[in-house]
Amino acid sequence: MLKRFESFRKAALLPFLAFIFAFFIGGIIIALSDSEVLANIKSPGKFLTSFGAKIGNSYLAIFQGSIYDVNLARGESFFKGFYPLSDTVVNATPLILAGLAVALAFKSGLFNIGAQGQFIFGAIAASYVGFKFDLPPVLHVSLALLAGMFAAGIYGGIVGLLKAKTGAHEVIVTIMLNYIASFFLLWILKTKTFLRPGNINPIAPEVRPSAQLPLFLGKDLRIHLGIFIALVTAAVVWWLLNKSTLGFKFRAVGANSNAAKTAGISTGFVTFTTMFICGALAGLGGAVQLLGANHALSSDIGGSYGFDAITVALLGRATVLGTVLAAFLFGALQTSGLNLLSVTGTPVEIVQVIQALIVLFIATPALVKFIFRIKKDVSDKSIAAKGWNG
Amino acid sequence: MSLEIKGITKKFGALVANDSINLKVDNSEILAILGENGAGKSTLMNVVYGLLPADSGEILIDGKKVEINSPADALAAGIGMVHQHFMLVPVFTVAENIVLGHEQTQRGLLTLTEAKTKIKKISDEFKFEIDPDALIENLPVGVQQRVEIIRALMYDAKVLILDEPTAVLTPQETDELLSMMRILKSKGTSIIFITHKLREVKAVADQIAVIRRGKVVGSVDPSTSQEELASLMVGRAVDLEVDKVNSSPGATILKIDDLNIYDGSGRVIVSNLSFDIKSGEILAIAGVQGNGQSEIARAIMNLEAHVTGSIMVDGSEILGSTVHESIKSGIAFIPESRELDGLIGSFSIAENLILNIHDIEPFAKLGQLSKSAIIDNANERVKEFDIRTQSIDDSASSLSGGNKQKVVLARELSRNVKIVVASQPTRGLDVGSIEFVHERLLAERASGRAILLISTELDEVIALADRIAVIYRGEILGIVEPSVTREKLGLMMAGVK
């Protein structure tokens, strides 16, 4: 048990320090980008006070905007203050699933840039099943989710097949398939099948209530059943990677494909299967987002979930637990953006700057170690620092 | 120039890699440092070369204390080092590699003329036969090594440290290196020669220091017998002679007929190869590295892509099926590079021990790995094969070379196999581990398995094989008895029938 904790500490230390350091630098940027703070530059005392106050207020706003807001609870129930937390969870849900799609690929030695495209295909398929058919509630939503997984699984599987049969690099193929998915979405929204009757804006009909993921904490909170789907999926992925024979093959190919090949493991099979499963995971993310939050397919269904997923997986060091935690962190940061703007006047974009800084520091373990004077025993294997075909 | 090491101690955590070591090499002298893998030889040399800081002790040159904190300090003090793994840029020429870090410029442009002249001069003086304009990637390993030596000499190294220089060389190249060392010595260079090969030590050294577990356990002269040296090195009596009893080969198990192997661009690697191996027999393929023997082993495992002919195991054709089928048909495979092909460094020892049997009973049940079966198997194998490790959960990369090979052997030989294909099974191993591998292969022979041994080590081939097939440029020059002389075998390996 102690050993397990020790290895967790080792694995988590660098991401944690990167996180702290990013917030530190982020704070300085927030303060220095504020004209009021800068106006005080001539009197050092005043400058420092306003500098500190600005940073403090901003981080308070981030907390209030993502976890608990006393102002919302005031005069209402204590419970209402958790509205931001509910939003955080809603935002984290698709990130968990798409993040797993990237993390699992990493474990097989593949760099899945294509979560975005797979996410979109998942949403398209779920949307179609959701509004087209009229089925009993539980069956309907299950079928819609499965359709999303299957469509995106095929979309990811294409990448695996191309890599296994022709040696095409998955990074290039997935980037191209992301473009195809985005423009396919734009086109399909204008087709008769998908265009909402009596509407000229590119938006599909809402999925029927029987296909929607229920809001289980009442109508006031946006939190929906998707978070449980995401967490159960995370557990299944953990089992697959660490306990199953298939996961053993994945990890073997990822860690040393030569030795895996010599041991009779078919790398082509592993590449295809991994990409199919990863596609299905990202597709489930898209389906859950559509059936739980958006309810209607529109051109912005993908957001930047698929790309943030790469960041999330990197921050989580491609482990299942790490990816889930990182998804919650990113969900929280994104949720807090609006509050940050309305309370402190700090631009929403600063949240993205902090996210980028976290990843930057994760990718440069040597820098973080230097800053915090960490000795050698902490593993500095950075996935982001791996080579092109590493 | 003389170099003296006084009381050098270097610790890594609790491990004492060097324990107050005293050594001295005189002008024009070859000091051999003999020791098993992990004895602390390389650590000591890295300290001397300024790559690692010592915890205590000092280094004296011509009786005067010098501070060496970096390789640059070492070079300035006249110490040069040739590493076991070469530090050369493959796509650069010899001259470009040698000037790297000391480039001379003329009006801002790189000029190599002076360097080339100097390289030619050194090359002629020591009979190195080096073309300064040759690309490194086109040169054989032995020549690349000479480039490293020239690099050290270019910067006026008076003491040359050679770290396991023969590990990567063929018998011929080794002999050439040894004679070069003698020439260097005669011209006034002192050499520290790190190795664990007894024959080489006896051939060139003026004095021999034996290191075991970080301590100098003996300073002896080269007249000491190989047996004595080996037992000093290992710390117990070592039997260098292999006890091979006569075997009575049974039925033919592996039959290879008209095998041709091509590389991706259609070039012939192996042509018209035919041989068979009976149960209880060791057939060795002897040859200089790079003559197609590695590909033969890989072809038997279906790891080569372009192969024609026939490979029959117990009467059924396996060529053209998958690696998985080769494994299932009863072939144990000990690959040439255990780090690259035999093991997954980041996986635990227990996981490596089931690498190619992870999806069969009892290790897998309904697609799920059975932890208890895997642990039981690992504990058994660790005990049976004497794998020295703290825990079966430690990563394979944490093991020493000998123990890594034991993991591969344990996995492959414990399966239900009829044939053992061993490709360079003792490469880079220390005496104790080599002894272990040899005994194990003979035990497999005694138990009736058919063994294909691919080796570049003449002694090994002669000691173990029942028949020796000599390969040269992808063709078998002839199959001889192990009673053949070393000289005859060496000549055949060089292509003389």
Contacts between the chains, C-beta under 8 A, distances in Angstrom:
chain1	res1	chain2	res2	distance
A	243	B	368	5.6
A	243	B	369	5.8
A	244	B	367	5.4
A	244	B	368	5.6
A	244	B	369	6.7
A	245	B	358	5.7
A	245	B	359	4.4
A	245	B	364	4.6
A	245	B	367	5.5
A	245	B	368	7.1
A	245	B	369	5.9
A	246	B	367	6.6
A	248	B	351	7.4
A	248	B	358	5.0
A	248	B	359	7.7
A	248	B	369	6.1
A	249	B	358	7.8
A	249	B	359	7.8
A	251	B	347	7.5
A	252	B	344	5.9
A	252	B	347	7.2
A	252	B	355	6.8
A	255	B	344	4.8
A	255	B	345	7.4
A	255	B	346	4.8
A	255	B	347	6.3
A	256	B	340	7.5
A	256	B	343	7.6
A	256	B	344	4.4
A	256	B	345	6.7
A	256	B	346	7.7
A	258	B	340	5.2
A	258	B	341	5.1
A	259	B	340	7.0
A	259	B	341	5.5
A	259	B	342	6.4
A	259	B	343	5.9
A	259	B	344	4.9
A	259	B	355	6.9
A	260	B	344	7.2
A	260	B	355	7.9
A	261	B	303	6.8
A	261	B	323	6.4
A	261	B	341	8.0
A	262	B	301	7.0
A	262	B	303	6.6
A	262	B	323	6.9
A	262	B	333	6.9
A	262	B	335	5.8
A	262	B	341	4.5
A	262	B	342	7.0
A	262	B	356	7.8
A	263	B	323	7.8
A	263	B	327	7.6
A	263	B	355	4.3
A	263	B	356	3.8
A	264	B	322	7.1
A	264	B	323	4.5
A	264	B	324	3.7
A	264	B	326	7.5
A	264	B	327	4.6
A	264	B	328	7.9
A	264	B	356	5.1
A	265	B	324	7.8
A	265	B	356	7.9
A	266	B	322	7.0
A	266	B	323	8.0
A	266	B	324	7.2
